[in-house]
Amino acid sequence: MAGIGDLVLAGPAPQFEAQAVVNGEFKTIKLSDYKGKYVVLFFYPLDFTFVCPTEIIAFSEHAKEFRDINCEVLACSTDSVFSHLTWVNTPRKQGGLGQMNIPLLADKNAEISKKYGCLKPGDGIAFRGLYIIDDKQNLRQITINDLPVGRSVEETLRLVQAFQFTDKHGEGK
């Protein structure tokens, strides 16, 4: 089986529990809360950076499309929940996120980033990792980009739909 570090494609996704900003409030989030749903977990380096708000806002604006296909989107960085909340409360015209439709997880001790193999050595920040986790909590897709390049919401949505289709109908030969 293919994988990265301890991660195994089609194997169990590493479990985690973390504080997050959800609808402007602090909440504890566990991966196990989402059993029975697909999850897109994506990591970004830091709050208040240039590329990050663009892709986070794009994922947030498409959150309903993901939910409509039984999939939740979670964003994660090594910033604190306080930094996340400040970023959410900062208007978009001033480099903030504004209202978010997805949770922002705080991985302050970098444990989640380490488990998912996307921690940048020596810097304490995450590379742009994106993981699709199926409804049985298995890793179905692993992508890790270098810092300057973001991810495509449309391609991520297509991948989730493709995994769901093959899960339901098989691989077709």
C-alpha positions as CSV (number, residue, x, y, z in Angstrom):
1,M,0.0,0.0,0.0
2,A,1.1,3.5,-0.8
3,G,1.5,6.2,1.9
4,I,3.6,8.9,3.4
5,G,5.4,8.2,6.6
6,D,3.0,6.4,8.9
7,L,0.0,7.3,6.7
8,V,-1.3,4.5,4.6
9,L,-3.6,5.2,1.7
10,A,-6.9,3.4,2.3
11,G,-5.8,2.8,5.9
12,P,-7.2,4.5,9.0
13,A,-7.0,8.3,9.2
14,P,-5.1,9.5,12.3
15,Q,-7.6,10.5,15.0
16,F,-7.4,13.9,16.6
17,E,-9.1,16.2,19.0
18,A,-8.5,20.0,18.9
19,Q,-10.0,23.4,19.7
20,A,-11.5,25.1,16.7
21,V,-13.3,28.3,15.8
22,V,-16.8,27.4,14.7
23,N,-19.4,30.1,13.9
24,G,-17.2,32.6,15.8
25,E,-17.0,30.5,19.0
26,F,-14.5,28.0,20.4
27,K,-15.5,24.4,20.2
28,T,-13.7,21.0,20.6
29,I,-13.7,19.0,17.4
30,K,-12.8,15.3,17.0
31,L,-12.4,13.5,13.8
32,S,-14.6,10.7,15.3
33,D,-17.4,13.3,15.4
34,Y,-17.6,12.9,11.6
35,K,-17.9,9.1,11.3
36,G,-20.4,8.3,8.7
37,K,-19.5,11.4,6.6
38,Y,-16.7,12.1,4.3
39,V,-14.2,14.8,5.5
40,V,-11.9,17.1,3.6
41,L,-9.1,18.0,6.1
42,F,-6.8,20.7,4.7
43,F,-3.8,22.4,6.3
44,Y,-2.5,25.8,5.7
45,P,0.7,27.5,7.0
46,L,-0.4,30.6,8.9
47,D,-3.3,32.9,9.6
48,F,-3.0,36.4,7.9
49,T,-0.9,35.2,4.9
50,F,-1.5,36.0,1.3
51,V,-2.6,32.7,-0.4
52,C,-4.4,31.3,2.7
53,P,-7.4,33.5,2.8
54,T,-8.2,33.0,-0.9
55,E,-8.4,29.2,-0.6
56,I,-10.0,29.1,2.8
57,I,-12.7,31.5,1.7
58,A,-13.2,29.4,-1.4
59,F,-13.7,26.2,0.6
60,S,-16.0,28.1,3.0
61,E,-18.1,29.4,0.2
62,H,-18.5,25.9,-1.2
63,A,-19.2,24.3,2.2
64,K,-22.9,23.7,1.3
65,E,-21.9,21.9,-1.9
66,F,-19.7,19.5,0.2
67,R,-22.4,19.1,2.9
68,D,-25.0,18.3,0.2
69,I,-22.9,15.2,-0.7
70,N,-22.4,14.2,3.0
71,C,-18.9,15.7,3.3
72,E,-17.6,18.2,5.9
73,V,-14.6,20.5,5.3
74,L,-12.1,21.2,8.1
75,A,-9.2,23.7,7.9
76,C,-6.2,23.5,10.2
77,S,-3.1,25.4,11.0
78,T,-0.6,25.6,13.9
79,D,-2.0,29.0,15.0
80,S,-4.1,29.3,18.2
81,V,-7.8,29.6,18.3
82,F,-7.3,33.2,19.4
83,S,-5.4,34.0,16.2
84,H,-8.1,32.1,14.2
85,L,-10.9,34.2,15.9
86,T,-9.1,37.4,15.2
87,W,-8.7,36.5,11.6
88,V,-12.4,35.6,11.3
89,N,-13.3,38.9,12.9
90,T,-11.1,40.9,10.6
91,P,-13.0,42.1,7.5
92,R,-12.0,40.5,4.2
93,K,-11.0,43.9,2.7
94,Q,-8.4,44.2,5.5
95,G,-6.9,40.7,4.9
96,G,-9.3,38.8,7.2
97,L,-11.6,35.9,6.5
98,G,-15.0,37.3,7.7
99,Q,-17.8,34.9,8.3
100,M,-16.7,31.2,7.9
101,N,-18.9,28.2,7.1
102,I,-16.1,25.7,8.0
103,P,-14.3,25.1,11.3
104,L,-10.7,26.4,11.7
105,L,-8.8,23.9,13.9
106,A,-6.0,25.1,16.1
107,D,-3.0,22.7,16.0
108,K,-0.9,24.8,18.4
109,N,1.4,21.9,19.5
110,A,1.6,20.7,15.8
111,E,0.5,17.2,16.8
112,I,-2.1,16.9,14.1
113,S,0.3,18.2,11.4
114,K,2.9,15.7,12.5
115,K,0.4,12.8,12.5
116,Y,-0.6,13.8,8.9
117,G,3.0,14.2,7.8
118,C,2.7,17.8,6.6
119,L,4.7,19.6,9.3
120,K,7.5,21.7,7.8
121,P,10.6,20.6,9.6
122,G,12.1,23.3,11.8
123,D,9.4,25.9,11.1
124,G,6.5,24.7,13.2
125,I,4.0,25.4,10.4
126,A,2.2,23.0,8.0
127,F,2.7,22.6,4.3
128,R,-0.5,22.8,2.3
129,G,-1.7,19.2,3.0
130,L,-5.2,18.1,1.8
131,Y,-6.7,14.7,2.9
132,I,-9.9,13.1,1.9
133,I,-11.2,10.8,4.6
134,D,-14.2,8.5,3.8
135,D,-17.2,7.8,5.9
136,K,-15.4,4.8,7.5
137,Q,-12.6,7.2,8.5
138,N,-10.0,5.8,6.1
139,L,-7.6,8.0,4.1
140,R,-8.6,8.0,0.5
141,Q,-6.5,10.9,-0.9
142,I,-3.3,12.5,0.3
143,T,-1.9,15.7,-1.3
144,I,0.9,17.9,0.1
145,N,1.9,21.1,-1.7
146,D,4.8,23.4,-1.1
147,L,3.8,26.6,0.6
148,P,3.2,29.0,-2.3
149,V,0.7,26.8,-4.2
150,G,-3.0,26.5,-3.0
151,R,-5.6,23.8,-3.7
152,S,-8.6,23.7,-6.1
153,V,-12.0,23.5,-4.4
154,E,-13.5,22.2,-7.7
155,E,-11.0,19.4,-8.0
156,T,-11.4,18.5,-4.3
157,L,-15.2,18.3,-4.8
158,R,-14.7,16.2,-7.9
159,L,-12.5,13.8,-6.0
160,V,-14.9,13.3,-3.1
161,Q,-17.7,12.6,-5.6
162,A,-15.5,10.1,-7.5
163,F,-14.6,8.2,-4.3
164,Q,-18.3,8.2,-3.3
165,F,-19.3,6.9,-6.7
166,T,-16.7,4.1,-6.7
167,D,-17.6,3.2,-3.0
168,K,-21.2,2.8,-4.0
169,H,-20.8,1.2,-7.5
170,G,-17.4,-0.4,-7.5
171,E,-14.5,0.4,-9.8
172,G,-16.0,-0.6,-13.1
173,K,-13.6,-2.7,-15.2
